[in-house]
Each structure stands twice: as structure tokens, then as C-alpha cells.
Amino acid sequence: MVDILFDNPPALSGKPEQQVLQLYNHLFMLSNKLNDAFMEVSISEKRAEERQQAGTAGGGTGEEENSSSDFLRTKALIIKTAEIVRTEMENIRATLNTNIEAISEQFGEYEANLQATIEATAEGVLQDYKIEEKISGIEGQTEEFIRKTSQYIYSGLLDAENQIYGIAIGYNVTDDEGNLNDQNKMATFTADRLSFYLNGAEVAYFSNNVFHIAQGEVTDSMTMGHFQWKIFSDGSMGLMKI
């Protein structure tokens, strides 16, 4: 069960370009909340699968697992059948801006806008960083370039169902039309798991002293117990006892 609260759209004010920026900021925050929700669902499913595997291998954890299942099942029934649902949320939000401009009579103009938005609730703190850069030529002599990058750091509740807190770090890169490219990455860190995501899919994780990854590259050597795989200067590889 993932609970999401969306802020109402802001009352627009100022010049048209300022209003567009206000709408963009609002939509961007909605996008971050949706990404966080999808991440919570993905993490929750992974942990449920691990608990099931651990229970099959070791016989489960007995009364603790039953108690946790009963709690979650009862909680879901209460929320589903409640006549009154009330949520009170305190929220702190601040936006910081830095503008850079460089003008060259010979090559053109460079502009950059750096923006940091910090939003805090009882569930966590989101730090959102955006950089927009633009190069404008002189009389068409230089092509116009626009580059946008968005990065974020979130610390707080990652898995609402299992009440797991951690840190998520990631970045999104968009083209001139605002479309996300295929390099959007994220890493999450909790007390018992380090995960790496690419475009919303978990591609590698470290948990319970085991590193899970689909592909790996070793450039020099790899040690396993008292043995070592070694790449030699002639390009060959051998297994040696150490």
C-alpha cells in the first residue's frame, strides 16, 4: 500500500515565462513523487520475494512474521472500510537560484540557471537540483545549444509498507523537448541493502553478503578464498593458489 499526496496546482502569477516555470516546477515535483512511489513498490516487491525465499529455506521466523502479516492485513482493512480518512501534513519548501551569464563579442552568449529546491515532510527530505545551460550564437554564426540536467537526493521513507528508511540518489537527463533519455540512474541505500536502478529497473544489488549483478568486468584480478583469477601482461588468464 503506497500513499501519495499531491499538492494542488499553484496559483500562477508574473510574466508568461514565469508562469511556465511555475507549472514546470509543479509538474516536476509530481514526477518525483510518482518516481518515489514506483520505487517503493519495486523495493517492497523485492523484499517480499526475499522474505518468502528466506522462509522457504529456513522455515520462516514464526510468530514475528505472522504478527507482521496480521498487522498489515488489518491496517489495509481499516483504511479500505473507513468512513473517515484524515491526513495532516506539515511541509517546508525552499527554492534557491543562481544565474550565470557570459557574453563574448566574438563567439556568442552563454547562460546558465542553477536551481535547488528543498522540500521536507515527516516522511523525508527531497533535495532537487536542476541546471539549464544555453549557448546563443551571434547572427546565426554559432548554433544554439540547450542542455538540461536534473539530479536529486532523497533521504527518508523508501518503503512505506515495511517502514524502511534510507537514501536515494539519482539523476535525470532530458533533451530539448523535455524527454528523458536512457541514462536515468538511481541508487538506494538502506541498513541492509544497496541497490542500483536504470530507468526504474533494479539492475544490481548488494544484500546479505551477496552481490547480485547480471554482468561484471574485472580488469586485473579476482580473489576467491585462497585462489585468484589473474590476467597476465600477454593477455592470458590463469587461476593461481595464493
C-alpha positions as CSV (number, residue, x, y, z in Angstrom):
1,M,0.0,0.0,0.0
2,V,1.6,3.3,-1.2
3,D,0.0,6.5,0.0
4,I,0.6,9.5,-2.3
5,L,-0.4,13.1,-1.5
6,F,-0.4,15.6,-4.4
7,D,-0.2,19.3,-3.9
8,N,-2.8,21.5,-5.6
9,P,-1.6,23.3,-8.7
10,P,-0.1,26.7,-7.8
11,A,-1.8,30.0,-8.5
12,L,0.1,31.4,-11.5
13,S,1.5,34.9,-11.4
14,G,4.0,37.1,-13.1
15,K,5.1,37.1,-16.8
16,P,4.1,34.2,-19.2
17,E,7.6,32.7,-18.9
18,Q,7.5,32.9,-15.1
19,Q,4.1,31.1,-15.2
20,V,5.5,28.4,-17.4
21,L,8.4,27.9,-15.0
22,Q,5.9,27.7,-12.1
23,L,4.0,25.0,-13.9
24,Y,7.2,23.2,-14.8
25,N,8.3,23.1,-11.2
26,H,4.9,21.8,-10.1
27,L,4.9,19.0,-12.7
28,F,8.5,18.1,-11.9
29,M,7.6,17.7,-8.2
30,L,4.6,15.5,-9.2
31,S,7.0,13.4,-11.3
32,N,9.4,13.0,-8.4
33,K,6.5,11.8,-6.2
34,L,5.4,9.3,-8.8
35,N,9.0,8.0,-9.2
36,D,9.3,7.6,-5.4
37,A,6.0,5.7,-5.3
38,F,7.1,3.3,-8.1
39,M,10.4,2.9,-6.3
40,E,8.6,2.0,-3.1
41,V,6.5,-0.6,-4.9
42,S,9.6,-2.1,-6.6
43,I,11.5,-2.3,-3.3
44,S,8.5,-3.7,-1.5
45,E,8.1,-6.5,-4.1
46,K,11.8,-7.4,-3.9
47,R,11.7,-7.6,-0.1
48,A,8.6,-9.7,-0.1
49,E,10.3,-12.1,-2.5
50,E,13.4,-12.3,-0.3
51,R,11.3,-12.9,2.8
52,Q,9.4,-15.7,1.0
53,Q,12.7,-17.3,-0.1
54,A,14.2,-17.0,3.4
55,G,11.0,-18.5,4.9
56,T,11.2,-21.5,2.5
57,A,14.9,-22.1,3.2
58,G,14.9,-21.6,7.0
59,G,11.3,-22.3,7.9
60,G,10.3,-18.7,8.4
61,T,10.5,-16.6,11.5
62,G,7.4,-17.9,13.2
63,E,5.2,-15.6,15.3
64,E,7.0,-12.4,14.2
65,E,6.1,-12.9,10.5
66,N,2.5,-13.9,11.4
67,S,2.2,-10.8,13.6
68,S,3.5,-8.5,10.9
69,S,1.2,-10.1,8.3
70,D,-1.8,-9.7,10.6
71,F,-0.9,-6.0,11.3
72,L,-0.6,-5.2,7.6
73,R,-3.8,-7.1,6.7
74,T,-5.7,-5.4,9.5
75,K,-4.3,-2.0,8.5
76,A,-5.4,-2.4,4.9
77,L,-8.9,-3.5,6.0
78,I,-9.3,-0.4,8.3
79,I,-8.2,2.0,5.6
80,K,-10.4,0.3,2.9
81,T,-13.5,0.4,5.0
82,A,-13.0,3.6,6.9
83,E,-15.8,6.2,6.8
84,I,-13.4,9.0,7.7
85,V,-9.8,9.3,6.5
86,R,-7.9,12.3,7.7
87,T,-4.3,13.3,6.9
88,E,-2.4,16.2,8.4
89,M,0.9,17.0,6.9
90,E,3.4,19.7,7.6
91,N,5.7,20.7,4.8
92,I,8.7,23.0,4.4
93,R,9.8,24.1,0.9
94,A,12.5,26.5,-0.3
95,T,13.9,27.3,-3.7
96,L,17.4,28.8,-4.3
97,N,18.6,30.2,-7.7
98,T,21.9,31.2,-9.2
99,N,22.1,32.8,-12.7
100,I,25.3,33.0,-14.7
101,E,25.8,34.9,-17.9
102,A,28.9,35.3,-20.1
103,I,29.0,37.4,-23.3
104,S,31.7,37.2,-26.0
105,E,31.5,39.6,-28.9
106,Q,33.4,37.0,-30.9
107,F,31.6,33.7,-30.1
108,G,28.2,34.5,-28.6
109,E,26.4,34.3,-25.2
110,Y,26.4,31.6,-22.5
111,E,23.6,31.5,-19.9
112,A,23.2,29.1,-17.0
113,N,20.5,28.8,-14.4
114,L,21.1,26.6,-11.3
115,Q,18.2,25.9,-9.1
116,A,18.0,23.9,-5.8
117,T,14.6,23.0,-4.4
118,I,14.4,21.6,-0.9
119,E,11.2,20.0,0.4
120,A,10.8,18.4,3.8
121,T,7.9,16.4,5.2
122,A,7.7,14.0,8.1
123,E,8.4,11.2,5.6
124,G,11.6,12.6,4.3
125,V,13.7,15.4,2.7
126,L,13.9,15.8,-1.1
127,Q,16.8,17.9,-2.5
128,D,16.2,18.6,-6.2
129,Y,18.9,20.2,-8.3
130,K,18.4,21.5,-11.8
131,I,20.9,23.0,-14.3
132,E,19.8,24.6,-17.5
133,E,22.5,25.8,-19.9
134,K,22.1,27.7,-23.1
135,I,24.5,28.9,-25.8
136,S,23.3,31.5,-28.3
137,G,25.4,32.5,-31.4
138,I,25.9,35.8,-33.0
139,E,23.8,36.5,-36.1
140,G,23.5,32.8,-36.8
141,Q,27.2,32.1,-36.9
142,T,27.0,29.7,-33.9
143,E,24.4,27.0,-33.5
144,E,22.2,27.4,-30.4
145,F,22.6,24.7,-27.8
146,I,20.4,23.9,-24.7
147,R,21.3,21.3,-22.1
148,K,19.2,20.4,-19.1
149,T,20.2,18.1,-16.2
150,S,18.2,17.2,-13.1
151,Q,19.6,15.5,-10.0
152,Y,18.2,14.7,-6.7
153,I,19.0,13.3,-3.2
154,Y,16.2,11.9,-1.1
155,S,16.5,10.7,2.5
156,G,13.6,9.3,4.4
157,L,10.9,6.6,3.9
158,L,11.6,4.4,0.9
159,D,9.3,1.5,1.7
160,A,6.0,2.7,3.4
161,E,4.6,-0.8,3.9
162,N,7.6,-2.2,5.7
163,Q,8.7,1.1,7.2
164,I,12.2,1.1,5.8
165,Y,14.1,4.3,5.7
166,G,17.1,5.1,3.5
167,I,18.7,7.3,0.9
168,A,18.1,7.6,-2.8
169,I,20.4,9.4,-5.2
170,G,19.8,9.8,-8.9
171,Y,19.7,12.0,-11.9
172,N,17.6,12.6,-15.0
173,V,18.8,14.0,-18.3
174,T,16.4,15.4,-20.8
175,D,16.6,16.5,-24.4
176,D,15.5,19.9,-25.7
177,E,11.8,18.8,-25.7
178,G,12.0,17.6,-22.1
179,N,12.0,13.8,-22.9
180,L,14.0,11.6,-20.6
181,N,16.9,9.8,-22.2
182,D,18.2,6.3,-21.4
183,Q,20.8,7.3,-18.9
184,N,18.4,8.0,-15.9
185,K,20.0,6.2,-13.0
186,M,19.3,5.9,-9.3
187,A,20.9,4.2,-6.3
188,T,19.3,3.4,-2.9
189,F,21.0,2.7,0.4
190,T,19.3,1.2,3.4
191,A,20.6,-0.6,6.5
192,D,20.6,-4.0,4.8
193,R,20.6,-3.3,1.0
194,L,22.4,-1.3,-1.6
195,S,20.5,-1.2,-4.9
196,F,21.2,0.3,-8.4
197,Y,18.5,1.2,-10.8
198,L,18.4,2.1,-14.5
199,N,15.2,3.6,-15.9
200,G,13.2,2.3,-12.9
201,A,14.5,-1.3,-13.1
202,E,16.8,-2.7,-10.4
203,V,19.9,-3.9,-12.3
204,A,22.2,-4.8,-9.3
205,Y,22.1,-5.0,-5.6
206,F,24.2,-6.0,-2.5
207,S,22.4,-7.7,0.4
208,N,23.2,-10.4,2.9
209,N,26.9,-10.5,2.0
210,V,26.0,-11.3,-1.7
211,F,26.4,-9.0,-4.7
212,H,23.8,-9.7,-7.5
213,I,24.6,-8.4,-10.9
214,A,23.9,-9.5,-14.5
215,Q,27.2,-8.5,-16.0
216,G,30.6,-7.7,-14.5
217,E,34.1,-6.7,-15.7
218,V,37.4,-7.5,-13.9
219,T,40.4,-5.6,-15.3
220,D,43.2,-7.2,-13.2
221,S,42.4,-10.0,-10.8
222,M,39.6,-11.6,-8.7
223,T,40.2,-13.5,-5.5
224,M,38.0,-16.3,-4.2
225,G,39.2,-17.8,-0.9
226,H,42.8,-19.0,-1.4
227,F,42.6,-18.8,-5.2
228,Q,43.0,-15.9,-7.6
229,W,42.0,-15.4,-11.2
230,K,44.7,-13.2,-12.7
231,I,45.1,-11.5,-16.1
232,F,48.7,-11.5,-17.3
233,S,50.6,-9.0,-19.4
234,D,50.4,-11.2,-22.5
235,G,46.6,-11.1,-22.3
236,S,46.2,-14.7,-21.0
237,M,44.3,-15.6,-17.8
238,G,45.1,-18.2,-15.2
239,L,43.9,-19.5,-11.8
240,M,46.5,-19.4,-9.0
241,K,46.6,-20.5,-5.4
242,I,47.7,-17.7,-3.0
